[in-house]
């Protein structure tokens, strides 16, 4: 953003401070003139990226100046969607670099597959744009590190798409935990079981469909023949593009396990076991079943996932169980409760614990989006800054690396930025970039 425009937005009389806690559906927000609005560009428009843009548009605080997608069919649909619902006519782009060249754009949303997060974020920071980047922050440890360096060097506001950091459910649960409501935390159990973790059914390689720039979609990843399972959602089951359930749901839920003890340091020890079955039917590389343990200084974090099912402990497909000295706090995105063993005592304890909270009923995403826009204006720190996104991404990536390396046990040397005595595991720290793309330097 040009300095004059940044100052204009910051000093606008239409203040947005405190709007993040208003009621759902962005009710009560002021009307913004065109010049008062933040100019947004979207890169990666098929699914989550467009969902974020849609939330931003509903606030009435943004102009959408550009949408970029390598699939022309997706791009054309999203341009029509924005025009029909919001009466705005953003410019369409097939190459994100052209969108970043637009100096009128103040901030970008990055909703691409994980293997593109790093390059686009670094380039956006260099172009003077603030960034809302989906989680996980990047597809490797080294990429996470360089992204933090770029955001800090160019003084950019970054919000990582871990919207639970903004949610009323999780914030109230953390306040109860941090106030000693269940005593000292001894263990946190985290799980996420979903059918999509199996990947998709096998199909043969095919010709690239019309309208898709598959070469640009692959970008810095190793070149592969086109297969429908590589793109449009199924990409996260291949190591070149994503990390499976471990990095998809793992960064959301492990983040809560770290937040419970206000942990900001990198992992020290990681133990993992993982397995793949049913490979004759499904096409994937990431793990169907996985267990990862993180021994911390005074508590234990344990992650588990089983693909192909949608149930788990407490009849929940996913959840976080905080085990304390005085009881258990069980949470998911919908609610949290206290478990003391006896049903009646548990219900009474839950009601008593929640009496001090004034729940507004606003969704995690609504608050998260408003927080980002507020910080673009104020230059403040977002609810999920890039350092937070980096730290939990390292926990998730190290779980995968412990399994992929075949050693199951890793000891991380934070000062050296590598695993002690494990050459195989260290090979997974940084990706090899291919084609015209070079690993960014900051």
Secondary structure, DSSP 8 states (H G I E B T S, - for coil): --HHHHHHHHT-SS--TTGGGS-TTTTT-----GGGSEEEEEE--SSHHHHHHHHHHHTT-EEEEEEE-SBHHHHHHHHHHHHHHH----EEESSHHHHHT-TT--EEEE-S-GGGHHHHHHHHHHTT-EEEE-SSS-SSHHHHHHHHHHHHHTT--EEES-GGGT-HHHHHHHHHHHTTTT-SEEEEEEEE--GGGG-EE--------TTB-HHHHHTTS------GGGSTTGGGGSTTT--HHHHHTHHHHHHHHHHTTT--S---EEEEEEE---TTTEE-SS-SEEEEEEE-SS-EEEEEEETT----GGG-SEEEEEEESS-EEEE-SS-EEEE-SSHHHHHHHHHHHHTT-------HHHHHHHHHHHHHHH----TT-HHHHHHHHHHHHHHHHHHHTS--EEEEETTTTEETT-HHHHTTSS----TT------
